[in-house]
Amino acid sequence: MSVRSFLISRIAERITSAERLEKARAGFERRRQASGEPHRVDYFHQAGDPYSCLLAQVLPKLAARYDIELRCHLVSAPPDWAAPEREKLDAYSRLDAQRLAARAGLLFADPGVQPSQPRLAQAEAALVRSLRAGTFIADAASISTALWSGTALPASTEDASAPKAAGDAARAKLGHYLGGTLHYGGEWYWGLDRLHYLEERLSALHARKADAPGDAIYPQPVSPAPDASPSLRADASELHFYLSFRSPYTYLAAARVKALADAYGVALRLRFVLPMVMRGLPVPPAKRNYITLDAAREARRVGVPFGRVADPVGRPVERGYSLLPWANAQGRGYDFCLAFMRSVWSEGIDAGSDAGLRSIVESAGLDWRKAQPRIGNDDWRAEAETNRQELFGLGLWGVPCFRFGETTAWGQDRLWVIEDAIRGQNADTTGR
């Protein structure tokens, strides 16, 4: 490993560490208390965003349970760099929000299309009126659900341009780019899936009100379920795992998707694709920084070592992929995938060096001497492209993704969708 790679991996380890996080939190709280400010949480709402529609429905609960000042902002859709394949993103977000709403006991009606511009403008005008009247927390849910369900929206002549510009500027200054997000004391919490982190933090600060329930507003589902068994399996289909060696979320999912397949006696099929940045899709600093810090806290939650990073983008990924078909043929494909990702995401091993790749190969139970002649071949590229095309055909483009039968899901926190399908509990047959 080069000195540069060593230093970068140690810096990454420090940035993503729980110790740094706790120190930053303690410093923020000292400053907050010294200034006499309340626990101020900023919420950024995007009218045409399904995840904002869901989060708006729990804002009253959040405000009622915690001693906070909830400051709300209206924002625009994210820029193109933050939303590649926008039409696919919109379509999948609607499907995902519908599933998530059913799981969380919330409302979301997927109309099959995005709201029209006139209806979106009408919803934004109504939201601006609520912001100015100080009733946004009470009104946002009904306005949002009306927008998506196609029912009548409140009449308003407010111009949303200036409020959205102010919200966009505030969001950008704090370092994010999406709607449906909450910010408190230097940390971001996106949608229902990360709300529990904010609740845990506020509870640790004794900001939970004495009469508030002690459970999370939306607890994270656990998958595989404790009662997982092959006897509950709906059929014998394969579980397809679309992965990238450069995706930290793929790494976080790897052990759990294998456990899920094993629990139900389902064959796990590895479908590797080139990383987004190696396919020409941008990942700017704001997005990269959020993903890294979010992956770090998710890793702590699921008990996966993470943080000493040796970014494998470029040649290291290609070297790893050149060995993956061979590892699959040896019955060690999953072991090689896990060894590669664990090495680059938690051990700081440079997969671009022979010493690093040898360590990965041997920790996967493979013979380094037999691996050496295969390093750097291009035979894998056709398979990676086939996998990419299939992923696009399913309406998706990023990883990790999963497919069981006709059900697909994107994200390491959506394994419960696949588990429902395995158990025959998921009626979705869209194939997206």
C-alpha positions in Angstrom: 0.0 0.0 0.0 1.3 3.5 -0.9 1.8 6.1 1.8 -1.0 8.1 0.3 -3.5 5.2 0.4 -2.5 4.5 4.0 -3.0 8.1 5.1 -6.4 8.4 3.2 -7.7 5.2 4.8 -6.7 6.4 8.3 -8.3 9.8 7.7 -11.5 8.1 6.5 -11.4 5.9 9.6 -11.3 9.0 11.8 -14.0 10.8 9.9 -16.4 7.9 10.1 -15.7 6.9 13.7 -18.2 7.0 16.5 -15.6 8.9 18.7 -15.5 11.8 16.2 -19.3 11.8 16.0 -19.7 11.9 19.7 -17.1 14.7 20.1 -18.8 16.7 17.4 -22.2 16.2 19.0 -20.9 17.2 22.4 -19.3 20.4 21.0 -22.6 21.3 19.3 -24.6 20.8 22.5 -22.1 23.0 24.5 -22.5 25.8 22.0 -26.3 25.4 21.9 -26.6 25.5 25.7 -24.3 28.5 26.0 -26.4 30.4 23.5 -29.6 29.5 25.1 -31.1 28.1 21.8 -33.7 25.4 21.8 -33.2 22.0 20.1 -33.9 23.3 16.6 -34.6 20.8 13.9 -34.8 21.9 10.3 -37.2 20.0 7.9 -36.9 20.4 4.1 -40.1 19.5 2.3 -40.3 18.9 -1.5 -43.9 18.9 -2.7 -43.4 16.5 -5.5 -41.4 14.0 -3.5 -43.1 10.8 -2.2 -40.7 10.5 0.8 -41.6 14.1 1.8 -45.3 13.1 1.7 -44.6 10.3 4.2 -42.4 12.3 6.5 -45.0 15.1 6.6 -47.5 12.7 8.1 -45.3 12.0 11.1 -44.2 15.6 11.8 -47.0 16.2 14.3 -45.8 13.1 16.2 -42.2 14.3 16.2 -43.2 17.8 17.4 -45.5 16.3 20.1 -43.0 13.8 21.4 -39.9 16.0 21.7 -39.1 19.4 23.2 -37.9 20.8 19.8 -38.4 23.8 17.6 -39.3 22.3 14.2 -38.4 24.8 11.5 -39.9 23.9 8.1 -38.7 24.9 4.7 -40.0 24.3 1.2 -37.5 23.2 -1.4 -37.2 22.4 -5.1 -36.5 19.1 -6.6 -32.8 18.1 -6.4 -30.5 19.1 -9.3 -29.7 16.7 -12.1 -26.4 15.6 -10.6 -28.2 14.4 -7.5 -31.0 12.6 -9.4 -29.5 10.7 -12.4 -32.1 8.8 -14.4 -34.8 11.2 -13.0 -37.7 9.4 -14.7 -36.6 6.1 -13.3 -36.0 7.6 -9.9 -39.5 9.2 -9.9 -41.2 5.9 -10.8 -39.3 3.8 -8.3 -39.8 6.4 -5.5 -43.5 6.2 -6.0 -43.4 2.4 -5.8 -41.1 2.4 -2.8 -43.2 5.0 -1.0 -46.3 2.9 -1.5 -44.6 -0.1 0.1 -43.1 2.0 2.9 -46.4 3.6 3.7 -48.1 0.2 4.0 -45.3 -0.9 6.3 -45.5 2.2 8.5 -49.3 2.6 8.5 -49.3 5.8 6.5 -51.0 7.0 3.3 -49.6 7.2 -0.2 -51.6 6.6 -3.3 -49.3 6.0 -6.4 -51.1 7.6 -9.3 -48.6 6.0 -11.7 -47.3 9.4 -12.8 -45.8 12.5 -11.2 -48.2 15.3 -10.2 -48.9 17.8 -13.1 -47.1 21.1 -12.9 -50.4 23.0 -12.3 -51.3 20.8 -9.3 -47.7 20.9 -8.0 -47.8 24.7 -8.1 -51.1 24.7 -6.4 -49.8 22.4 -3.6 -46.7 24.6 -3.2 -48.9 27.7 -2.9 -50.9 26.0 -0.2 -47.8 25.0 1.6 -46.4 28.5 1.5 -49.6 29.9 3.0 -49.2 27.3 5.8 -45.6 28.3 6.3 -46.5 31.9 6.7 -49.5 31.2 8.9 -47.4 28.9 11.2 -49.6 25.9 10.5 -47.2 23.9 8.2 -46.8 21.0 10.6 -50.5 20.6 10.9 -51.3 21.1 7.2 -48.5 19.6 5.2 -49.7 16.0 5.5 -53.2 16.7 4.2 -51.9 18.9 1.4 -49.3 16.3 0.3 -51.8 13.4 0.4 -54.3 15.4 -1.6 -51.6 16.2 -4.2 -50.7 12.5 -4.7 -54.3 11.1 -4.5 -55.6 13.6 -7.0 -58.2 15.1 -4.7 -59.0 18.8 -4.3 -56.1 21.0 -3.1 -56.6 24.1 -0.9 -56.9 27.3 -2.9 -54.0 29.8 -2.5 -52.5 32.5 -4.6 -49.1 32.5 -2.8 -46.0 32.6 -5.0 -43.6 29.7 -4.0 -40.6 31.0 -5.9 -39.0 33.0 -3.1 -39.7 30.5 -0.2 -38.3 27.7 -2.4 -35.2 29.7 -3.2 -34.7 30.4 0.5 -35.2 26.7 1.4 -32.8 25.6 -1.4 -30.1 28.0 -0.1 -30.6 26.9 3.5 -30.3 23.2 2.5 -27.3 23.8 0.3 -25.5 25.8 3.1 -26.1 22.9 5.5 -24.7 20.5 2.9 -27.6 18.5 1.4 -29.6 18.2 -1.8 -32.7 16.1 -1.2 -36.2 16.7 0.0 -37.8 14.7 2.8 -34.8 15.5 5.0 -34.3 16.6 8.6 -31.2 18.3 10.0 -30.1 18.7 13.6 -26.7 19.8 14.9 -24.6 19.0 11.8 -26.3 15.7 11.0 -28.8 14.7 8.3 -31.7 12.3 8.6 -33.4 11.3 5.3 -37.0 10.2 5.4 -38.7 7.7 7.6 -35.7 5.3 7.4 -33.4 7.6 9.3 -35.8 9.2 11.6 -35.0 6.8 14.4 -31.5 8.1 14.5 -32.8 11.6 15.2 -35.1 10.2 17.9 -32.3 8.4 19.5 -30.2 11.5 19.6 -32.9 13.7 21.0 -33.7 11.0 23.6 -30.1 10.9 24.7 -30.3 14.7 25.2 -33.4 14.2 27.4 -35.5 16.1 24.9 -38.2 13.4 24.8 -41.2 14.7 26.7 -42.1 12.8 29.9 -45.5 11.7 28.6 -44.3 10.6 25.1 -44.3 7.0 24.0 -40.9 5.3 24.3 -40.9 3.5 21.0 -39.6 4.9 17.7 -42.1 6.5 15.3 -40.9 4.2 12.6 -38.7 1.3 13.9 -36.3 -0.2 11.3 -37.5 -3.7 10.2 -35.2 -6.6 10.9 -34.5 -9.0 8.0 -34.3 -12.0 8.0 -37.2 -12.3 10.5 -36.6 -14.4 13.6 -39.1 -17.1 12.4 -37.5 -17.3 8.9 -37.7 -20.9 7.6 -37.7 -22.6 4.2 -41.3 -23.8 5.1 -42.5 -20.2 4.7 -41.0 -19.8 1.2 -43.4 -19.0 -1.6 -41.4 -20.7 -4.3 -37.9 -21.8 -5.2 -36.8 -18.8 -7.3 -33.3 -17.4 -7.1 -32.5 -14.3 -5.1 -30.7 -12.0 -7.5 -28.2 -9.6 -5.8 -27.1 -6.6 -8.0 -23.9 -5.4 -6.5 -20.9 -3.1 -6.9 -17.5 -3.4 -5.2 -17.4 0.4 -4.9 -20.8 0.7 -3.1 -20.6 0.9 0.7 -24.3 0.0 0.9 -23.6 -3.1 -1.1 -21.1 -4.1 1.5 -23.6 -3.4 4.3 -26.1 -5.6 2.6 -23.9 -8.5 1.7 -23.9 -10.5 4.9 -27.7 -9.9 5.5 -28.8 -10.9 1.9 -26.8 -14.1 2.3 -28.4 -14.8 5.6 -31.8 -14.1 4.1 -31.2 -16.5 1.2 -29.8 -19.2 3.6 -32.7 -18.8 6.0 -35.3 -19.6 3.4 -33.2 -22.1 1.4 -33.0 -19.8 -1.7 -30.1 -19.7 -4.1 -28.2 -16.4 -4.1 -27.1 -15.2 -7.5 -24.5 -12.5 -7.7 -25.1 -9.8 -10.5 -22.1 -7.4 -10.5 -22.2 -4.0 -12.3 -19.7 -1.3 -12.8 -19.9 1.5 -10.2 -22.0 4.5 -11.2 -19.0 6.8 -11.4 -17.3 4.4 -13.8 -20.5 4.4 -15.9 -20.3 8.2 -16.3 -22.9 9.0 -13.6 -21.7 11.9 -11.3 -21.3 11.5 -7.5 -20.4 15.1 -6.3 -18.8 15.8 -2.9 -22.0 16.6 -1.1 -23.5 13.3 -2.2 -20.4 11.3 -1.5 -20.0 12.9 2.0 -23.5 12.1 3.0 -23.3 8.5 1.7 -20.1 7.9 3.6 -21.4 9.2 7.0 -24.7 7.5 6.5 -23.1 4.2 5.7 -20.9 4.5 8.8 -23.9 4.9 11.1 -25.8 2.1 9.3 -22.7 -0.1 9.7 -22.7 0.5 13.4 -26.4 -0.3 13.6 -26.2 -3.6 11.8 -22.8 -4.6 13.4 -20.6 -4.4 10.3 -17.0 -3.1 10.6 -16.6 0.0 8.5 -14.5 3.1 8.1 -10.9 2.3 7.2 -11.5 2.9 3.5 -9.3 2.2 0.5 -11.6 3.4 -2.3 -11.5 0.7 -5.0 -12.8 3.0 -7.9 -11.2 2.3 -11.2 -8.5 -0.4 -11.6 -9.0 -2.1 -8.2 -12.7 -2.8 -9.1 -11.7 -4.0 -12.5 -9.1 -6.4 -11.0 -11.6 -7.7 -8.6 -14.3 -8.2 -11.3 -11.7 -10.0 -13.4 -11.5 -12.7 -10.7 -15.2 -12.9 -9.8 -16.4 -15.3 -12.5 -13.5 -17.6 -11.7 -14.3 -17.4 -7.9 -18.0 -18.2 -8.8 -16.8 -21.3 -10.7 -14.9 -22.4 -7.7 -18.0 -22.0 -5.5 -16.4 -19.1 -3.7 -18.1 -16.1 -5.4 -19.9 -14.8 -2.4 -16.8 -15.4 -0.2 -14.7 -13.4 -2.7 -17.2 -10.6 -2.8 -17.4 -10.3 0.9 -13.7 -10.5 1.4 -13.1 -7.8 -1.3 -15.6 -5.4 0.2 -14.7 -6.0 3.8 -11.0 -5.4 2.9 -11.6 -2.1 1.0 -14.4 -0.7 3.3 -13.1 -1.7 6.7 -9.5 -2.8 6.6 -7.9 -0.2 4.3 -6.5 -2.8 1.9 -5.5 -1.5 -1.5 -7.1 -3.9 -4.0 -5.1 -2.3 -6.8 -1.9 -3.8 -5.4 -0.8 -7.4 -5.8 -0.3 -7.7 -2.1 -3.7 -6.3 -1.3 -5.5 -8.5 -3.9 -3.6 -11.6 -2.7 -4.8 -10.9 0.8 -8.4 -10.7 -0.5 -8.1 -13.9 -2.6 -6.6 -16.0 0.2 -9.1 -14.7 2.8 -11.8 -16.0 0.5 -10.3 -19.4 0.5 -8.9 -19.2 -3.0 -5.5 -20.1 -4.5 -3.5 -17.0 -5.3 -1.2 -18.9 -7.7 -4.3 -19.9 -9.8 -5.7 -16.4 -9.5 -2.7 -14.5 -10.8 -2.9 -15.5 -14.5 -6.6 -14.3 -14.5 -6.0 -10.8 -13.1 -6.8 -8.1 -15.5 -8.7 -10.1 -18.1 -11.7 -8.5 -19.8 -13.9 -11.5 -19.9 -16.1 -10.2 -17.1 -17.2 -7.0 -19.0 -19.9 -8.7 -21.1 -21.5 -10.1 -18.0 -21.3 -6.8 -16.1 -23.0 -5.1 -19.1 -25.7 -7.8 -19.3 -26.4 -7.2 -15.6 -26.6 -3.4 -16.1 -29.0 -3.8 -18.9 -31.2 -6.1 -16.9 -31.1 -3.6 -14.0 -32.2 -0.8 -16.3 -34.9 -3.0 -17.7 -36.2 -3.3 -14.2 -36.4 0.5 -13.9 -33.3 0.7 -11.7 -29.7 1.8 -12.1 -28.0 1.9 -8.7 -27.0 -0.7 -6.2 -27.5 -2.7 -4.1 -30.7 -4.1 -5.7 -32.5 -7.3 -5.2 -34.9 -9.4 -7.2 -37.0 -12.4 -6.2 -39.4 -13.5 -8.8 -41.3 -10.4 -10.0 -40.4 -8.3 -7.0 -37.5 -5.9 -7.0 -36.2 -3.6 -4.3 -33.3 -1.1 -4.1 -31.3 -0.4 -1.0 -29.8 -2.2 1.9 -32.7 -1.2 4.1 -35.3 -2.8 1.8 -34.5 -6.5 2.4 -37.8 -6.8 4.2 -39.5 -6.2 0.8 -37.7 -9.2 -0.6 -38.4 -11.2 2.5 -42.1 -10.5 2.2 -42.0 -11.7 -1.4 -40.1 -14.9 -0.4 -42.8 -15.6 2.1 -45.6 -14.8 -0.4 -46.7 -11.7 1.5 -45.9 -9.2 -1.3 -48.6 -8.8 -3.9 -46.5 -6.5 -6.0 -46.1 -7.8 -9.5 -44.9 -4.7 -11.3 -41.5 -6.2 -12.0 -39.9 -2.8 -11.3 
